[in-house]
């Protein structure tokens, strides 16, 4: 069986339908399916786009009828934390709703809230479904995760997970900044960040001063901070071309192909390494929804990418 690994949808149900049609999927009743292939979604179904519930309906029906698999994205994790009361602070939530930080969190999540806030039962039921999504898939043939395949953090979490899924206790622990669980889940769902040398900072796309930089965790050739930084070329110039500390995990060395989303790539889809592919090409910000059609190859090929446009 072939797999079609589909990138971050962010409420773009129209792009999802176009992409599925292009790949040969068809509606049978109210479920999209393919006779010989199976979809795998890399998470981030919600926020940003115009059709939140419609997107979830398509994905959930496919998963329920075993025409698709899916993993948890950072936006689904955030939605769970937004909806879950903090057991240590009754009346407050694991993802804060108060103050400047709360306003920022609400703004990011508002498009989803607009569609569920008048139906609390459905909101609750969707959050419960999010909690059934595994953090990663390690199939016999390939691997899928939302942002970063990090064996050490995965090993630290595995004894606390059930079928790679988070429970309420782990959601709470992973919402406490500086906890071991927070660091692990943050990395798996948002990417690996490393501290810059003392005194070195840069401005991110929102103008915030940053002392850490997100890195190309898959890149075995990245040996310096500048080479490893996931930044536009102009921003990367502010990053020193100094060696990364030896203790920093950089490079995906397994032979098994790994697929992920999250990174808001642009331009023509291309593989990142012979066995590494990102399928997020900014569908939530005007880009196409992208999939990689995997047919069993050990060396990935640019020609296997398909776009909704």
Beta strands, then each sheet from edge to edge (+ up, - down):
strand 1: 2-6
strand 2: 26-28
strand 3: 31-33
strand 4: 37-41
strand 5: 68-70
strand 6: 136-138
strand 7: 142-145
strand 8: 193-195
strand 9: 202-203
strand 10: 209-210
strand 11: 212-214
strand 12: 257-260
strand 13: 276-278
strand 14: 290-294
strand 15: 305-307
sheet 1: 5+ 4+ 1+ 14- 15+
sheet 2: 2+ 3-
sheet 3: 6+ 7- 12- 13-
sheet 4: 8+ 11-
sheet 5: 9+ 10-
end
